[in-house]
Amino acid sequence: MNNKLRLFVVEADGGGGLAHYIYQLCTALAKEGADVTLVTASDYELQDLPHNFRVVKLLHLWKRFDVDVDQNANQWVNRLWKQYLKLRRAVRAIRWVIAWTRLTIFLLRAKPDLIQFSKMHFALESYFIGFLRSRGIKLAQVCHEFEEREGQNRLEAYLLGVKGDVYSNFSAMFFHAKENRDRFFSLYSSIPEENTHVIPHGNSAWLLNFKPKMESIQRARENYGLRDNDRVVLFFGLLAPSKGLDDLIEAFAIASKSCDARLLIAGYPTKHINMVDLKNRISELKLTDRVILDTRYIPVEEVGILMELATVVVYPYRSSTQSGALQVAYTFGRPVIATAVGGLPEAVEDGKNGFLIPVQSPHDLAGRIVTLVNEPELAEKMGDYARYLSETRFGWDSIARQILMVYQQLVADK
């Protein structure tokens, strides 16, 4: 490009999956010739990695992965905690308004050719987005999510739920599966179809920069109480009701009768999941000595260790659009088992790089776990194909080119 497209990318999450996604996308967009500026949170966790784009840590929000109250605490402690959470929500709402006000002023002064946004979190964002559009700036969105998965009461839905009219402000919207776009139109039929585009969810190749050493893998085995020959069924990602952990526990109880494996559940529990109930169910099924819970926010340098331990990675989601965690498994050459929900069937080639199963079907999930645990050669073959897909179909360079073609046309029309 002779005149580089001045693209500003806004991502409010400084850590976690969306931050990891946007780091790779910005890297690819800059590599393809765009002048990229990422505007993100002050606690941006990837700041020490190499960047070929600018980073402005403008949004002073809050740590996303807070330490929560122990769900085993007594009733008095829990009551105080609930009161604290109400106060915290009010304070955070004020901070969010201040952050978006600063962001809007900053973007207006910067005068980029185009601004790309990520997931919309709260209703008030609609007003800021609409104001930016009214000032003649072209806006776009990578639409990771467009409906609430974990449930809200009516008050929360009114105060926090995203207003549908926000999407009318975007001149381009990108979805990670055709099914997701179709579902979006069933909810927001007034959005022009020509403004929407389907792109693959990119791989997680950046994590290969943290490829673990053998001593780190062995240390993890010892920490988890794993023997050298233990086969590991891995669930990796945020823990939430929509992720189907109840179905996974039931499935593993069935599978354990026909294969020798350990189940490792690694990820940060969201406020929506009751870990006490989950642990009680594990105990009831007499799985305590076979299920390992690592309920931390997993640091990026440890993700590769988890994947090296895994024989198979499972995604028993009850609802989903796409999964960044799925791409992590592909990057490290691990076969997957996923439910046929949302855009997952468009990312998993059933029988080639893993298996697709019906949603909320523990018996089907158990059968596929047994197959991949008891047939290591098949698991390895599927893992090799998963790595191939990661390097080809889900490569970032082609994704960035698709996006930039759309953006260049929008700027030319402007």
PESULQUI-V98176 format. One record per residue. N is the residue number from 1. RES is the residue in one small letter. OMEGA is omega in degrees with one decimal (* if undefined). D_FIRST is the distance of its C-alpha to the first C-alpha in Angstrom with 2 decimals. Layout:
[[N & RES & OMEGA & D_FIRST] [N & RES & OMEGA & D_FIRST]]
This chain:
[[1 & m & 174.8 & 0.00] [2 & n & 176.1 & 3.81] [3 & n & -176.2 & 5.51] [4 & k & 174.3 & 5.68] [5 & l & 177.5 & 8.14] [6 & r & -174.3 & 11.46] [7 & l & 173.4 & 13.46] [8 & f & -177.8 & 17.11] [9 & v & -178.3 & 19.12] [10 & v & 175.0 & 22.90] [11 & e & -175.3 & 25.32] [12 & a & 179.8 & 28.92] [13 & d & 177.8 & 30.23] [14 & g & 180.0 & 30.04] [15 & g & 179.3 & 31.65] [16 & g & -171.9 & 32.41] [17 & g & -178.6 & 30.55] [18 & l & 176.9 & 28.05] [19 & a & 178.7 & 27.07] [20 & h & 178.1 & 26.69] [21 & y & -173.1 & 24.62] [22 & i & 175.4 & 22.19] [23 & y & -179.1 & 21.87] [24 & q & -179.6 & 20.72] [25 & l & 179.1 & 18.37] [26 & c & 177.9 & 16.69] [27 & t & -178.9 & 16.52] [28 & a & 179.2 & 14.85] [29 & l & 178.2 & 12.29] [30 & a & 178.2 & 11.42] [31 & k & 179.9 & 11.52] [32 & e & 170.7 & 8.95] [33 & g & 178.6 & 6.36] [34 & a & 173.7 & 8.09] [35 & d & -167.5 & 10.29] [36 & v & 171.1 & 13.53] [37 & t & 176.3 & 17.06] [38 & l & 175.2 & 20.02] [39 & v & -171.4 & 23.09] [40 & t & -175.7 & 26.13] [41 & a & -178.1 & 29.84] [42 & s & 179.8 & 31.55] [43 & d & 179.9 & 32.92] [44 & y & -169.5 & 29.59] [45 & e & -177.7 & 31.01] [46 & l & -173.8 & 28.03] [47 & q & -178.0 & 27.45] [48 & d & 178.0 & 28.66] [49 & l & 176.2 & 26.14] [50 & p & 179.0 & 23.04] [51 & h & 171.0 & 20.04] [52 & n & 177.5 & 16.38] [53 & f & 179.3 & 16.17] [54 & r & 175.9 & 18.53] [55 & v & 175.7 & 21.80] [56 & v & -178.4 & 24.00] [57 & k & -169.8 & 27.47] [58 & l & -170.0 & 28.61] [59 & l & 179.4 & 30.78] [60 & h & -174.7 & 34.33] [61 & l & -178.8 & 35.87] [62 & w & 179.6 & 38.22] [63 & k & -174.4 & 38.42] [64 & r & -174.5 & 37.72] [65 & f & 179.3 & 40.05] [66 & d & 170.2 & 43.23] [67 & v & -177.3 & 46.55] [68 & d & 178.3 & 48.59] [69 & v & 176.3 & 52.35] [70 & d & -177.8 & 54.39] [71 & q & 174.8 & 55.27] [72 & n & -177.0 & 58.63] [73 & a & -177.3 & 59.51] [74 & n & -173.2 & 62.60] [75 & q & -178.8 & 62.69] [76 & w & 179.7 & 63.02] [77 & v & 179.8 & 59.90] [78 & n & 178.9 & 57.92] [79 & r & 176.5 & 59.18] [80 & l & -179.0 & 58.06] [81 & w & 179.3 & 54.68] [82 & k & 176.9 & 54.16] [83 & q & 177.3 & 55.03] [84 & y & -179.0 & 52.58] [85 & l & 177.9 & 49.80] [86 & k & 178.0 & 50.50] [87 & l & -179.7 & 50.26] [88 & r & 178.7 & 47.10] [89 & r & 179.4 & 45.42] [90 & a & 179.5 & 46.31] [91 & v & -179.1 & 44.96] [92 & r & 177.9 & 41.71] [93 & a & 178.2 & 41.30] [94 & i & 179.7 & 41.61] [95 & r & -179.7 & 39.11] [96 & w & 178.2 & 36.63] [97 & v & 178.9 & 37.00] [98 & i & -178.6 & 36.59] [99 & a & -178.9 & 33.46] [100 & w & 174.9 & 31.82] [101 & t & 177.3 & 32.91] [102 & r & -179.4 & 31.27] [103 & l & -178.4 & 28.10] [104 & t & 178.3 & 27.98] [105 & i & -179.8 & 28.60] [106 & f & -177.9 & 25.93] [107 & l & 178.3 & 23.24] [108 & l & 179.2 & 24.40] [109 & r & -177.8 & 24.22] [110 & a & 179.0 & 20.74] [111 & k & 177.5 & 19.36] [112 & p & 174.7 & 16.32] [113 & d & -176.1 & 14.22] [114 & l & 177.1 & 15.83] [115 & i & 177.7 & 18.57] [116 & q & 178.5 & 19.40] [117 & f & 178.6 & 23.08] [118 & s & -178.9 & 25.24] [119 & k & 172.7 & 28.90] [120 & m & -175.1 & 30.92] [121 & h & -171.0 & 34.06] [122 & f & -176.0 & 36.32] [123 & a & -174.1 & 37.26] [124 & l & 179.9 & 36.57] [125 & e & -179.4 & 32.82] [126 & s & -176.4 & 32.92] [127 & y & 178.7 & 33.79] [128 & f & 178.7 & 31.00] [129 & i & 179.2 & 28.38] [130 & g & 179.1 & 29.92] [131 & f & 178.7 & 29.94] [132 & l & 179.7 & 26.22] [133 & r & -179.1 & 25.56] [134 & s & 178.2 & 28.09] [135 & r & 172.6 & 26.10] [136 & g & 179.7 & 23.23] [137 & i & 176.7 & 20.84] [138 & k & -177.7 & 19.23] [139 & l & 177.8 & 20.73] [140 & a & 179.2 & 20.42] [141 & q & 163.1 & 22.63] [142 & v & -168.8 & 23.02] [143 & c & 178.7 & 26.69] [144 & h & -178.5 & 28.59] [145 & e & 178.0 & 31.93] [146 & f & 173.5 & 33.33] [147 & e & -177.3 & 37.08] [148 & e & -176.8 & 39.55] [149 & r & -172.3 & 40.87] [150 & e & 175.7 & 43.57] [151 & g & 176.3 & 45.50] [152 & q & 170.9 & 46.16] [153 & n & -173.3 & 49.25] [154 & r & -179.6 & 49.18] [155 & l & 178.4 & 48.82] [156 & e & -179.6 & 45.89] [157 & a & -179.6 & 44.21] [158 & y & -175.4 & 44.69] [159 & l & -172.1 & 43.57] [160 & l & -175.2 & 40.88] [161 & g & -179.5 & 39.76] [162 & v & 176.8 & 36.38] [163 & k & -175.5 & 36.78] [164 & g & -176.0 & 35.48] [165 & d & 178.6 & 34.15] [166 & v & -174.8 & 31.40] [167 & y & 178.9 & 29.40] [168 & s & -179.1 & 29.43] [169 & n & -175.5 & 27.03] [170 & f & 176.6 & 24.10] [171 & s & 176.7 & 21.77] [172 & a & 175.4 & 20.82] [173 & m & -178.2 & 23.06] [174 & f & 178.4 & 22.68] [175 & f & -176.5 & 25.85] [176 & h & 174.4 & 26.65] [177 & a & 177.0 & 29.13] [178 & k & 179.9 & 30.21] [179 & e & 179.2 & 33.59] [180 & n & 178.9 & 32.16] [181 & r & 178.3 & 30.49] [182 & d & 178.7 & 33.78] [183 & r & 178.5 & 35.72] [184 & f & -179.1 & 33.49] [185 & f & 177.0 & 34.20] [186 & s & 178.8 & 37.88] [187 & l & -175.0 & 37.79] [188 & y & -172.9 & 35.36] [189 & s & -176.9 & 35.75] [190 & s & -179.4 & 34.49] [191 & i & -179.8 & 30.82] [192 & p & -178.0 & 28.94] [193 & e & -178.9 & 28.27] [194 & e & 177.7 & 25.03] [195 & n & -174.5 & 23.63] [196 & t & -176.5 & 24.31] [197 & h & 178.1 & 22.68] [198 & v & 177.0 & 24.08] [199 & i & 175.8 & 22.30] [200 & p & 168.5 & 24.15] [201 & h & -174.8 & 25.20] [202 & g & -177.7 & 23.51] [203 & n & 178.2 & 25.73] [204 & s & -174.7 & 27.14] [205 & a & 179.7 & 26.17] [206 & w & -179.7 & 25.74] [207 & l & 177.2 & 29.53] [208 & l & 174.2 & 30.03] [209 & n & 179.9 & 29.44] [210 & f & -176.8 & 32.85] [211 & k & -170.8 & 34.62] [212 & p & 174.2 & 38.28] [213 & k & -176.5 & 40.88] [214 & m & -178.7 & 44.12] [215 & e & 177.3 & 46.19] [216 & s & 178.4 & 44.09] [217 & i & -180.0 & 44.56] [218 & q & 178.8 & 48.27] [219 & r & 178.2 & 48.64] [220 & a & 177.2 & 47.13] [221 & r & -179.6 & 49.58] [222 & e & -178.9 & 52.42] [223 & n & 179.5 & 51.29] [224 & y & -178.5 & 51.10] [225 & g & -178.9 & 54.41] [226 & l & 171.8 & 53.00] [227 & r & -176.1 & 54.76] [228 & d & -176.4 & 52.90] [229 & n & 179.8 & 53.52] [230 & d & 172.9 & 52.77] [231 & r & -172.4 & 50.37] [232 & v & 170.2 & 48.12] [233 & v & -171.4 & 46.91] [234 & l & 162.6 & 44.11] [235 & f & -177.9 & 42.93] [236 & f & 177.8 & 40.02] [237 & g & 177.4 & 38.48] [238 & l & -179.7 & 39.67] [239 & l & -177.4 & 43.24] [240 & a & -179.7 & 43.80] [241 & p & -177.9 & 46.11] [242 & s & -179.5 & 43.36] [243 & k & 173.8 & 42.70] [244 & g & -178.6 & 46.06] [245 & l & 176.2 & 47.71] [246 & d & 178.6 & 51.15] [247 & d & -179.9 & 50.52] [248 & l & 179.3 & 49.35] [249 & i & 178.7 & 52.54] [250 & e & -179.4 & 54.68] [251 & a & -178.3 & 52.90] [252 & f & 176.1 & 53.27] [253 & a & 178.3 & 56.96] [254 & i & -177.4 & 57.36] [255 & a & -176.6 & 55.26] [256 & s & 178.6 & 57.20] [257 & k & -174.2 & 60.28] [258 & s & 178.6 & 58.67] [259 & c & -179.5 & 56.36] [260 & d & -178.0 & 56.38] [261 & a & 172.7 & 53.29] [262 & r & 177.2 & 52.31] [263 & l & 177.9 & 50.06] [264 & l & 176.8 & 47.65] [265 & i & -173.9 & 46.20] [266 & a & 177.8 & 43.65] [267 & g & -175.8 & 41.86] [268 & y & 179.3 & 42.31] [269 & p & 173.6 & 44.75] [270 & t & -178.2 & 43.57] [271 & k & -174.8 & 46.16] [272 & h & -174.5 & 46.77] [273 & i & 178.5 & 48.33] [274 & n & -176.7 & 51.92] [275 & m & 177.3 & 52.06] [276 & v & 178.6 & 55.86] [277 & d & -179.4 & 56.22] [278 & l & 179.1 & 53.85] [279 & k & 178.4 & 55.86] [280 & n & 179.4 & 59.10] [281 & r & 176.9 & 58.00] [282 & i & 179.4 & 57.11] [283 & s & -179.6 & 60.60] [284 & e & -178.9 & 62.32] [285 & l & 178.3 & 60.85] [286 & k & -178.9 & 62.04] [287 & l & -173.1 & 58.55] [288 & t & -178.1 & 58.60] [289 & d & -177.9 & 58.83] [290 & r & 179.3 & 56.06] [291 & v & -180.0 & 53.39] [292 & i & 177.2 & 51.41] [293 & l & 174.8 & 49.76] [294 & d & -170.7 & 47.14] [295 & t & 173.9 & 46.32] [296 & r & 161.4 & 43.88] [297 & y & -172.7 & 40.23] [298 & i & 177.9 & 39.23] [299 & p & -174.9 & 37.20] [300 & v & -177.6 & 34.02] [301 & e & 179.1 & 35.66] [302 & e & -177.4 & 38.51] [303 & v & 179.0 & 36.64] [304 & g & 177.9 & 36.45] [305 & i & 178.4 & 40.18] [306 & l & -177.6 & 40.99] [307 & m & 177.6 & 39.08] [308 & e & 178.3 & 40.86] [309 & l & -168.3 & 44.15] [310 & a & 167.8 & 43.48] [311 & t & 179.3 & 44.87] [312 & v & 178.3 & 43.30] [313 & v & -172.8 & 41.27] [314 & v & 179.3 & 42.43] [315 & y & -174.3 & 40.81] [316 & p & -171.9 & 43.76] [317 & y & 173.3 & 41.94] [318 & r & 172.0 & 43.80] [319 & s & -177.7 & 40.66] [320 & s & 167.8 & 36.96] [321 & t & 171.6 & 33.53] [322 & q & -177.4 & 31.91] [323 & s & 172.1 & 32.57] [324 & g & 178.6 & 30.50] [325 & a & 176.8 & 33.74] [326 & l & 179.7 & 33.84] [327 & q & 175.9 & 30.55] [328 & v & 178.6 & 32.14] [329 & a & 178.2 & 34.97] [330 & y & -177.8 & 32.69] [331 & t & -178.4 & 30.82] [332 & f & 173.8 & 34.20] [333 & g & 178.9 & 35.55] [334 & r & 176.1 & 38.18] [335 & p & -176.4 & 39.59] [336 & v & 167.5 & 39.72] [337 & i & -176.0 & 42.13] [338 & a & 175.1 & 40.73] [339 & t & -177.7 & 42.16] [340 & a & 179.2 & 40.89] [341 & v & 176.4 & 39.62] [342 & g & -178.5 & 36.42] [343 & g & -177.4 & 33.40] [344 & l & 177.4 & 35.07] [345 & p & 178.0 & 36.31] [346 & e & -179.7 & 32.74] [347 & a & -178.7 & 31.98] [348 & v & 176.3 & 35.32] [349 & e & -171.7 & 36.47] [350 & d & 179.4 & 40.19] [351 & g & -177.9 & 42.22] [352 & k & 176.2 & 39.29] [353 & n & 179.7 & 37.60] [354 & g & -179.2 & 40.18] [355 & f & 170.4 & 42.38] [356 & l & 179.8 & 42.12] [357 & i & 176.3 & 45.25] [358 & p & 178.8 & 46.53] [359 & v & 179.3 & 46.12] [360 & q & -179.8 & 49.15] [361 & s & -177.4 & 50.75] [362 & p & -178.7 & 52.17] [363 & h & 177.0 & 54.09] [364 & d & 178.6 & 51.05] [365 & l & 179.2 & 49.11] [366 & a & -179.3 & 52.12] [367 & g & 179.7 & 52.39] [368 & r & 175.0 & 48.80] [369 & i & 179.6 & 49.23] [370 & v & -179.2 & 52.38] [371 & t & -174.6 & 50.67] [372 & l & 175.9 & 47.86] [373 & v & -176.2 & 50.19] [374 & n & 179.1 & 52.86] [375 & e & -175.9 & 50.60] [376 & p & 179.1 & 48.45] [377 & e & 176.7 & 47.33] [378 & l & 179.0 & 45.93] [379 & a & 179.8 & 44.23] [380 & e & 178.9 & 42.62] [381 & k & 178.1 & 41.48] [382 & m & 178.2 & 39.92] [383 & g & 178.1 & 38.26] [384 & d & 179.4 & 36.71] [385 & y & 175.9 & 35.24] [386 & a & 178.0 & 33.96] [387 & r & 177.4 & 32.11] [388 & y & 178.7 & 30.67] [389 & l & 179.7 & 29.36] [390 & s & -175.6 & 27.86] [391 & e & -175.0 & 25.91] [392 & t & -175.0 & 24.78] [393 & r & -175.4 & 25.01] [394 & f & 176.8 & 24.36] [395 & g & -172.7 & 21.57] [396 & w & -175.6 & 18.82] [397 & d & -178.8 & 15.78] [398 & s & 177.6 & 16.46] [399 & i & 179.6 & 17.38] [400 & a & 179.3 & 14.16] [401 & r & 177.9 & 12.27] [402 & q & -178.7 & 14.96] [403 & i & -177.4 & 14.65] [404 & l & 176.2 & 10.94] [405 & m & 178.2 & 11.60] [406 & v & -176.7 & 14.40] [407 & y & 179.5 & 12.84] [408 & q & 178.1 & 10.11] [409 & q & 178.7 & 13.18] [410 & l & -179.9 & 15.29] [411 & v & 178.3 & 13.29] [412 & a & 177.7 & 13.13] [413 & d & 179.9 & 16.87] [414 & k & * & 17.58]]
